[in-house]
Amino acid sequence: MKQALRARFISMALHLKAFEPEDAMLLSCDPRSGSTWLSEILCASRPSAVIWEPFHLDNAPGVRDLGFSWRQYIPAEADWPEAERFIRGVLCGAYINQWTGWASPVADFVRAEHLLLKCCRANGFLPWLVRRVAFRRKPIHFLRHPFAIAASQLRMGNFGTSGMEDILSHGRYSAYLSEHADYIRGLGSDEERIVAMWCLIQKPALSDEVTQKRTIRMHYETLKIYPEREVARLFHAWGEPVPDGVLARMDQASRMTVDGALIDDPMAQVGKWQREFSDRQVERLSRVLTHFEMREYSEALLPLTEDTLIKDY
Protein backbone atom coordinates (compact mmCIF):
# COMPACT_ATOMS: atom_id res chain seq x y z
CA MET A 1 0.00 0.00 0.00
CA LYS A 2 2.81 2.41 0.87
CA GLN A 3 4.51 1.82 -2.49
CA ALA A 4 1.24 2.24 -4.36
CA LEU A 5 0.63 5.58 -2.65
CA ARG A 6 4.17 6.62 -3.46
CA ALA A 7 3.64 5.85 -7.15
CA ARG A 8 0.35 7.74 -7.15
CA PHE A 9 1.98 10.82 -5.61
CA ILE A 10 4.78 10.73 -8.20
CA SER A 11 2.22 10.39 -10.99
CA MET A 12 0.32 13.43 -9.72
CA ALA A 13 3.51 15.47 -9.43
CA LEU A 14 4.54 14.65 -13.01
CA HIS A 15 1.03 15.43 -14.29
CA LEU A 16 1.28 18.93 -12.78
CA LYS A 17 4.70 19.44 -14.36
CA ALA A 18 3.25 18.69 -17.81
CA PHE A 19 6.49 17.52 -19.40
CA GLU A 20 6.56 17.28 -23.18
CA PRO A 21 7.83 14.12 -24.92
CA GLU A 22 10.52 16.13 -26.69
CA ASP A 23 12.04 17.16 -23.34
CA ALA A 24 12.84 13.61 -22.21
CA MET A 25 16.37 12.28 -22.02
CA LEU A 26 16.26 8.81 -23.56
CA LEU A 27 18.91 6.21 -22.73
CA SER A 28 18.51 3.25 -25.09
CA CYS A 29 20.64 0.36 -23.88
CA ASP A 30 20.83 -3.37 -23.09
CA PRO A 31 20.44 -5.36 -19.88
CA ARG A 32 23.82 -5.46 -18.07
CA SER A 33 25.33 -2.78 -20.29
CA GLY A 34 26.31 -0.31 -17.57
CA SER A 35 23.27 1.82 -18.28
CA THR A 36 22.28 2.21 -14.61
CA TRP A 37 25.73 3.66 -13.97
CA LEU A 38 25.30 6.15 -16.82
CA SER A 39 21.76 7.07 -15.75
CA GLU A 40 23.00 7.88 -12.25
CA ILE A 41 25.77 10.04 -13.69
CA LEU A 42 23.28 11.95 -15.84
CA CYS A 43 20.86 12.46 -12.95
CA ALA A 44 23.72 13.89 -10.91
CA SER A 45 24.24 16.50 -13.61
CA ARG A 46 20.89 18.30 -13.22
CA PRO A 47 17.61 17.97 -11.30
CA SER A 48 16.24 14.80 -12.92
CA ALA A 49 14.33 11.62 -12.14
CA VAL A 50 14.52 8.19 -13.75
CA ILE A 51 11.63 6.41 -15.43
CA TRP A 52 12.80 2.84 -14.95
CA GLU A 53 12.42 0.32 -17.79
CA PRO A 54 9.00 1.47 -19.04
CA PHE A 55 8.76 -1.32 -21.66
CA HIS A 56 9.13 -4.28 -19.28
CA LEU A 57 6.23 -6.61 -20.11
CA ASP A 58 5.73 -8.00 -16.62
CA ASN A 59 6.08 -4.82 -14.59
CA ALA A 60 5.51 -1.64 -16.59
CA PRO A 61 1.89 -0.51 -17.09
CA GLY A 62 0.23 -0.71 -20.49
CA VAL A 63 3.01 -2.38 -22.48
CA ARG A 64 1.57 -5.88 -22.69
CA ASP A 65 -1.88 -4.50 -23.58
CA LEU A 66 -0.30 -2.66 -26.50
CA GLY A 67 0.98 -5.96 -27.88
CA PHE A 68 4.70 -5.36 -27.41
CA SER A 69 7.13 -8.26 -27.20
CA TRP A 70 10.16 -8.43 -24.90
CA ARG A 71 12.38 -7.17 -27.72
CA GLN A 72 9.91 -5.22 -29.79
CA TYR A 73 11.04 -4.42 -33.31
CA ILE A 74 9.24 -1.70 -35.30
CA PRO A 75 10.29 -0.89 -38.89
CA ALA A 76 11.51 2.68 -39.26
CA GLU A 77 8.63 3.76 -41.50
CA ALA A 78 5.87 1.71 -39.84
CA ASP A 79 2.50 3.26 -39.03
CA TRP A 80 1.51 2.27 -35.49
CA PRO A 81 -0.37 5.25 -34.03
CA GLU A 82 -1.37 3.44 -30.83
CA ALA A 83 2.27 2.73 -30.05
CA GLU A 84 3.25 6.32 -30.83
CA ARG A 85 0.58 7.72 -28.48
CA PHE A 86 1.61 5.31 -25.75
CA ILE A 87 5.33 6.07 -26.02
CA ARG A 88 4.71 9.81 -26.05
CA GLY A 89 2.87 9.30 -22.78
CA VAL A 90 5.76 7.26 -21.40
CA LEU A 91 8.17 10.07 -22.29
CA CYS A 92 6.01 12.51 -20.31
CA GLY A 93 5.87 10.27 -17.23
CA ALA A 94 2.20 9.40 -17.75
CA TYR A 95 2.63 5.70 -16.88
CA ILE A 96 4.01 5.49 -13.36
CA ASN A 97 3.72 2.54 -11.04
CA GLN A 98 5.88 0.95 -8.35
CA TRP A 99 8.25 -0.41 -11.02
CA THR A 100 8.77 2.60 -13.29
CA GLY A 101 9.09 5.02 -10.37
CA TRP A 102 11.35 3.12 -7.98
CA ALA A 103 14.79 4.29 -9.15
CA SER A 104 14.60 7.91 -7.93
CA PRO A 105 13.49 9.37 -4.58
CA VAL A 106 10.13 11.11 -4.50
CA ALA A 107 11.92 14.42 -3.91
CA ASP A 108 13.75 14.00 -7.22
CA PHE A 109 10.47 13.64 -9.09
CA VAL A 110 9.09 16.73 -7.35
CA ARG A 111 12.02 18.94 -8.29
CA ALA A 112 12.84 17.29 -11.63
CA GLU A 113 13.46 19.57 -14.57
CA HIS A 114 13.87 16.57 -16.87
CA LEU A 115 12.88 12.94 -17.00
CA LEU A 116 15.46 10.34 -17.93
CA LEU A 117 14.06 7.16 -19.42
CA LYS A 118 16.35 4.16 -19.00
CA CYS A 119 15.18 1.66 -21.60
CA CYS A 120 16.79 -1.75 -22.13
CA ARG A 121 14.03 -2.65 -24.58
CA ALA A 122 13.90 0.29 -26.98
CA ASN A 123 16.77 -0.57 -29.34
CA GLY A 124 14.54 -2.49 -31.72
CA PHE A 125 12.34 0.52 -32.38
CA LEU A 126 14.88 3.33 -31.96
CA PRO A 127 14.96 4.19 -35.72
CA TRP A 128 11.17 4.38 -35.72
CA LEU A 129 11.07 6.48 -32.54
CA VAL A 130 13.59 9.14 -33.60
CA ARG A 131 11.51 9.75 -36.73
CA ARG A 132 8.44 10.49 -34.62
CA VAL A 133 9.73 12.45 -31.64
CA ALA A 134 11.93 15.51 -32.19
CA PHE A 135 13.99 15.13 -29.02
CA ARG A 136 15.58 18.36 -27.87
CA ARG A 137 18.53 16.37 -26.54
CA LYS A 138 19.73 13.61 -28.77
CA PRO A 139 18.87 10.19 -27.30
CA ILE A 140 21.86 8.18 -26.16
CA HIS A 141 22.37 4.88 -27.98
CA PHE A 142 24.53 3.17 -25.37
CA LEU A 143 26.46 0.08 -26.37
CA ARG A 144 28.63 -2.44 -24.58
CA HIS A 145 30.59 -5.32 -26.06
CA PRO A 146 28.05 -8.12 -26.64
CA PHE A 147 30.50 -10.68 -25.24
CA ALA A 148 30.61 -8.68 -22.00
CA ILE A 149 26.82 -8.46 -21.94
CA ALA A 150 26.53 -12.22 -22.42
CA ALA A 151 29.03 -12.89 -19.64
CA SER A 152 27.28 -10.51 -17.24
CA GLN A 153 23.79 -11.82 -17.99
CA LEU A 154 24.87 -15.40 -17.47
CA ARG A 155 26.66 -14.45 -14.26
CA MET A 156 23.50 -12.82 -12.92
CA GLY A 157 21.55 -16.01 -13.59
CA ASN A 158 18.22 -14.36 -14.49
CA PHE A 159 18.80 -13.69 -18.18
CA GLY A 160 18.51 -17.17 -19.68
CA THR A 161 17.39 -17.84 -23.23
CA SER A 162 14.39 -20.04 -22.45
CA GLY A 163 11.97 -17.29 -23.52
CA MET A 164 13.78 -16.50 -26.75
CA GLU A 165 11.47 -18.66 -28.83
CA ASP A 166 8.53 -16.41 -28.00
CA ILE A 167 10.53 -13.30 -28.94
CA LEU A 168 11.45 -14.78 -32.31
CA SER A 169 8.01 -15.94 -33.35
CA HIS A 170 5.34 -13.73 -31.76
CA GLY A 171 4.28 -10.11 -31.80
CA ARG A 172 3.74 -7.40 -34.34
CA TYR A 173 6.49 -7.20 -37.00
CA SER A 174 7.96 -10.49 -35.79
CA ALA A 175 8.63 -11.50 -39.42
CA TYR A 176 11.94 -9.61 -39.22
CA LEU A 177 12.99 -11.69 -36.22
CA SER A 178 11.65 -14.92 -37.66
CA GLU A 179 13.98 -14.65 -40.64
CA HIS A 180 16.86 -15.47 -38.30
CA ALA A 181 15.05 -17.86 -35.98
CA ASP A 182 16.43 -21.10 -37.43
CA TYR A 183 19.99 -19.83 -37.20
CA ILE A 184 19.57 -18.75 -33.58
CA ARG A 185 17.82 -21.97 -32.60
CA GLY A 186 20.73 -23.90 -34.04
CA LEU A 187 23.37 -22.20 -31.90
CA GLY A 188 24.92 -24.42 -29.28
CA SER A 189 25.16 -22.25 -26.17
CA ASP A 190 23.34 -19.55 -24.22
CA GLU A 191 26.17 -17.08 -24.76
CA GLU A 192 25.95 -17.52 -28.54
CA ARG A 193 22.19 -16.99 -28.49
CA ILE A 194 22.52 -13.88 -26.32
CA VAL A 195 25.08 -12.40 -28.72
CA ALA A 196 22.91 -13.33 -31.71
CA MET A 197 19.88 -11.58 -30.22
CA TRP A 198 22.04 -8.55 -29.46
CA CYS A 199 23.07 -8.42 -33.13
CA LEU A 200 19.53 -8.95 -34.37
CA ILE A 201 17.99 -6.20 -32.25
CA GLN A 202 20.84 -3.70 -32.58
CA LYS A 203 21.41 -4.00 -36.32
CA PRO A 204 18.52 -1.77 -37.53
CA ALA A 205 19.71 1.14 -35.38
CA LEU A 206 23.39 0.63 -36.15
CA SER A 207 22.79 0.56 -39.90
CA ASP A 208 20.28 3.42 -40.09
CA GLU A 209 21.70 6.79 -41.14
CA VAL A 210 18.83 8.75 -39.59
CA THR A 211 19.41 7.10 -36.22
CA GLN A 212 23.12 7.88 -36.45
CA LYS A 213 22.34 11.56 -37.05
CA ARG A 214 19.60 11.91 -34.43
CA THR A 215 21.24 10.01 -31.56
CA ILE A 216 24.61 10.11 -29.89
CA ARG A 217 26.27 6.72 -29.85
CA MET A 218 28.29 5.98 -26.76
CA HIS A 219 30.23 2.90 -25.71
CA TYR A 220 30.69 1.59 -22.21
CA GLU A 221 34.33 0.84 -22.95
CA THR A 222 35.38 4.32 -24.05
CA LEU A 223 33.29 5.93 -21.31
CA LYS A 224 35.22 3.90 -18.72
CA ILE A 225 38.63 4.58 -20.26
CA TYR A 226 38.22 8.22 -21.34
CA PRO A 227 35.42 9.60 -19.14
CA GLU A 228 36.33 13.27 -19.52
CA ARG A 229 36.42 13.07 -23.31
CA GLU A 230 33.20 11.10 -23.62
CA VAL A 231 31.22 13.19 -21.15
CA ALA A 232 32.37 16.35 -22.94
CA ARG A 233 31.34 14.82 -26.27
CA LEU A 234 27.86 14.04 -24.91
CA PHE A 235 27.16 17.50 -23.54
CA HIS A 236 28.65 19.13 -26.63
CA ALA A 237 26.15 17.16 -28.71
CA TRP A 238 23.43 18.55 -26.47
CA GLY A 239 24.81 22.08 -26.86
CA GLU A 240 25.45 22.37 -23.12
CA PRO A 241 28.50 22.84 -20.88
CA VAL A 242 29.56 19.88 -18.74
CA PRO A 243 27.80 20.37 -15.38
CA ASP A 244 29.84 20.58 -12.20
CA GLY A 245 30.23 17.34 -10.32
CA VAL A 246 29.54 14.94 -13.17
CA LEU A 247 33.06 13.58 -13.47
CA ALA A 248 33.29 13.06 -9.72
CA ARG A 249 30.44 10.54 -10.05
CA MET A 250 32.22 8.46 -12.69
CA ASP A 251 34.20 6.25 -10.30
CA GLN A 252 31.23 5.24 -8.18
CA ALA A 253 29.59 1.87 -8.72
CA SER A 254 25.91 1.85 -9.68
CA ARG A 255 23.19 0.35 -7.52
CA MET A 256 23.01 -2.59 -9.94
CA THR A 257 26.70 -3.49 -9.66
CA VAL A 258 27.26 -6.95 -8.22
CA ASP A 259 29.54 -7.02 -5.17
CA GLY A 260 33.16 -7.15 -6.25
CA ALA A 261 32.31 -6.56 -9.90
CA LEU A 262 33.91 -3.13 -10.19
CA ILE A 263 37.65 -3.12 -10.89
CA ASP A 264 39.77 0.02 -10.46
CA ASP A 265 41.71 -0.42 -13.69
CA PRO A 266 39.46 0.62 -16.61
CA MET A 267 41.00 -1.77 -19.12
CA ALA A 268 40.68 -4.67 -16.70
CA GLN A 269 37.05 -3.67 -16.08
CA VAL A 270 36.06 -3.66 -19.74
CA GLY A 271 37.98 -6.89 -20.34
CA LYS A 272 36.46 -8.99 -17.56
CA TRP A 273 34.56 -11.12 -20.06
CA GLN A 274 37.85 -12.48 -21.41
CA ARG A 275 38.36 -14.39 -18.17
CA GLU A 276 34.95 -16.05 -18.47
CA PHE A 277 35.10 -17.39 -22.02
CA SER A 278 37.67 -19.79 -23.42
CA ASP A 279 39.41 -19.14 -26.73
CA ARG A 280 37.07 -21.67 -28.31
CA GLN A 281 34.00 -19.88 -26.95
CA VAL A 282 35.29 -16.53 -28.19
CA GLU A 283 35.81 -18.04 -31.61
CA ARG A 284 32.22 -19.24 -31.72
CA LEU A 285 30.92 -15.88 -30.52
CA SER A 286 32.96 -14.13 -33.20
CA ARG A 287 31.31 -16.29 -35.83
CA VAL A 288 27.94 -14.96 -34.66
CA LEU A 289 29.13 -11.38 -35.20
CA THR A 290 30.35 -12.36 -38.67
CA HIS A 291 27.04 -14.02 -39.51
CA PHE A 292 25.17 -10.78 -38.79
CA GLU A 293 27.86 -8.65 -40.47
CA MET A 294 28.32 -6.63 -37.31
CA ARG A 295 31.10 -4.08 -37.52
CA GLU A 296 30.71 -2.36 -34.17
CA TYR A 297 32.60 -4.98 -32.16
CA SER A 298 34.90 -7.94 -32.75
CA GLU A 299 36.79 -10.32 -30.48
CA ALA A 300 38.91 -7.29 -29.49
CA LEU A 301 38.06 -5.45 -26.28
CA LEU A 302 37.22 -2.10 -27.81
CA PRO A 303 34.63 -0.96 -30.34
CA LEU A 304 35.76 -0.86 -33.94
CA THR A 305 34.02 2.32 -35.03
CA GLU A 306 36.49 4.84 -36.37
CA ASP A 307 35.66 7.62 -33.93
CA THR A 308 36.20 5.43 -30.87
CA LEU A 309 39.40 3.61 -31.74
CA ILE A 310 41.80 3.91 -28.84
CA LYS A 311 45.45 3.75 -29.81
CA ASP A 312 46.95 4.28 -26.36
CA TYR A 313 46.63 0.63 -25.31
N, C-alpha and C positions, 0 to 999 in steps of 0.2 A: 504493500500500500504506500509506504514512504517513497519508494522509487517511482511509482506511478504518479504520485503527486508532484514529485520533482520534475518528471518529464512534462507534465501538464503545465507547470509554471514556466519551464523553458520555452515550451511551445507558445504560450501567451506572450512572453517577452519578445520572441522573434517575430510574432505577428505584429506587435506594436512597432517594431523597428522597420518593418516593410522593406526588407532587402530585395534588391532586384537580382535576377539570375546572372546578369552580366557582371555583378560585383563579386561573385564568388571566386575564391581561389581553389582551383581544382588540382588535386594531386592524383594522377592516374598511375597505378603501380601494380605490383604483384604481391601475393602473400609471401612473407619472409624476405622482402626486398630491402628492408631498412626504411620503409616509408613512415613508420611511426616515429622513428628518430628524426626524419626530415620534417614531419608535421609539427613536432614539438619545437624544433628550431624556428620554424616559420611563425608559430604562435608566440614565441618569445620576442619576435621582431616588432609586433604591433598588437593592440588589443583585438584578439581574435578568439574564436571558439571552433572546435572540431565537430563536424558532422561525421560520425564514425560509420564507415562501411554501409552506405545507404542502399546498396543493391544486394545485400545478403538475403537469400531466399527465406531462410528460416527465422530471421530475427528482425529484419527491417520491414516497416509497414508498407503495404501496397504493391510490393515488387512481384510476389507470386501471382497476385490477382491480375497483374498486367500481362502475365504470360512469359516473363523473362526466364531464361535458363541460368545456371550457375556461371556460365561464361558466355553471356549473351553477345552474339555477333549481329550487327546491323550494317548492311551495305551503305556506303557513303551517301548515295543518292536516294535511299529508300524513303517512302512516304509512310510514316507511322505516327499520325498526329496524337494518338493517345499516349504513346511513349514520350513524345516531345513535351506535352502538357505536364505529364508526371515528373519528368526530369527537371523541368523549369521550376516546379514546386519544390523538388528536392534541393535545388540550388538556393532557394530562398529560405530553407529551413522549415518548410511546411509539413514535413513528415517526421515528427520527433516522437520517439518512444524511449524506453529504458535502454535500448541497444544503441540507437543513433546518437543519443545525448550523453552517454556515460563518460566520454573521454576528456571532457573539460568541466571544471567546477561551474556551478550555477552562476557565480559572480562573473565568470568570463563571458557567459552568454549575455548577461545583463549589460556589460560594458562593451561588448564586441562591436568593433567597427567593420569587421569582415567575418565571413564564415569560410572555413577551410574544409573542403570535402575530401576526405581520405578514402579513395575508392580502389580496392583491389580487383574490382570486377567491371571496370569501365573501358579497359583497353580494346575490347572487341568492337565497341561502338564509338571510339574516340574520333575517327574520321567523320562519322555521321554527326556527332555532337558539335564539333567545331565549325561545321557548316550551318548550324542552326542557332547557336548562341554566340554572340559577339562579345566574348569575354574581354573585360577591360585590362585584365592581367593575363598574359598568356598562360594557359594550363601547363602544368609540369608533367611531362611524360618521363617517368622515373624508371630507370632500368637497372637491373643487377644481373650479373652473369647467370645464365640459366643453370649452369652446373652448381653454383653456390645456392641458388634457390632450391634445387632438387635436394641437395645435401641438408639444408636447413629444414625443409618440410619433412623429410624422412626422419630427421633427428627429433623433431617435435612430436611425431607419432600420430598427428591428427589430420594429416594431409595425404591420405592414401589415394589410390586410383580406382577404388571399387565403384565409385559413382561416375566414372568417366564415360561409361557406355551411354548413360542417360544424356550427358552433355553432347555427345557426338550424334545422337540420333533423334533428339526431341527438341521442340521449340521452334519459334518462328525463325526463318532463315537458316535452319539447321542444314540445308543442302550444302552450304559451303563447308561445314564441318564434316559432313558425311563423306565428302569426296576423299578425305584422308583417313576415314575410320578404319578401313582394312589394314592400312599400314600401321596405324597406332596399335590396333589390337594385336598385330603380329610381333610387336616389340617384346623383348624377353625380360624386362625388369621395370620396376616402378620408376627408377630414376630416368630411364629412357622415355617412358610415357610422360612423365612430368615435363621433361625438356621438349618433347614433341608437342605437347599442348601449349607450352610457352611459345614455341615457334608459330604454331597455328593461330593463336589468338593475337600475337604481337605483329605478325607479318602485315596485315592491312594498314596499320598505323605507320609502321616503319617504311613502307613502300609508297606511301601517299604524300605527294608533294604539298598538298594543302595542309595536311597535318603538320608537316615539317615546318611550314611557314607560320602556322598559327599556334604552335606550342613551343615550349623550350624543352629540349631533350637533355636530361641529366642522367649521369651514371653514378651509382653507388661508389664504384671504385675510385673515380676521379674526385668525387666529393670527399672521400676519406683521405686521399693522398694530397690533394691541393684544395683544402677548404676555402682559403681566402679567395683564390682565383674563381672557383666555381660559384661561391656565394655572390661575388661581385658580378659575375656574368649573369646570374639570375636577376638581380635587382636592376642591372643595366637594361636587361630585356624588358623589365617592367617600367623603365624610365624613372627609377627611384634611387636615392642614395642608400647605401647599406646601413640599416639601423644600428644604433649602439647596442652592444651586448649580444649580437647574434653569434659572433665567432666564439665568444666565451662559452656558448652552449654546445659547441661542436664536439667536445670531448666527453660529454656526459652520455651514459647509456640510456636508451629509451626504456619505457615501462615494459616493453615487450621483449627485452633482451633476456635470454636465458642466463642464469647464474654462471659466471665464468666464461661467457661467450665473447666478451669484449677483450680484445688484445690491444696493448698500447701501440705496437708497431703497425702503422697503416698497411704496409704491404703484407705483413703476416695476417692481418685481419681479413683483407680481401682474398687472400689465398688459402683460407682455412679448408675450403672444399678439396684441395689437392691431397690433404691428409686422409680424406674419407673415401676417395675413389682410387682404385688401382689403375695402373697404366692401361690395362685391358678395358676397364669400365670407361675410362676417359676416351679411349679409341671408339668404343661403341656410341658414346654420347656425341662425339664429334661427327660420326656418320649421320646422326639425326639432324644436326645443323646443316650438313651438306645436302641431305635429302630435301630440306625446306629452303635451300639456297639462302640461308641466313648469313649476312655479312656484318652483323653488329658485334658478334662475339665468335671466338674460336676456342681451341683448347688452351690458348694463352690466358693469362690472368686478366688482362686489360681489354677494354673495348677496342674494336678495330677502326672505328670511324675516324676520319682524318683529323677532325678538330679535337679529338681527345687522346690522340697518341701521346704517350709519355715516354720520353727518350732518356730520362734521368736514371732509369733503373735497368 
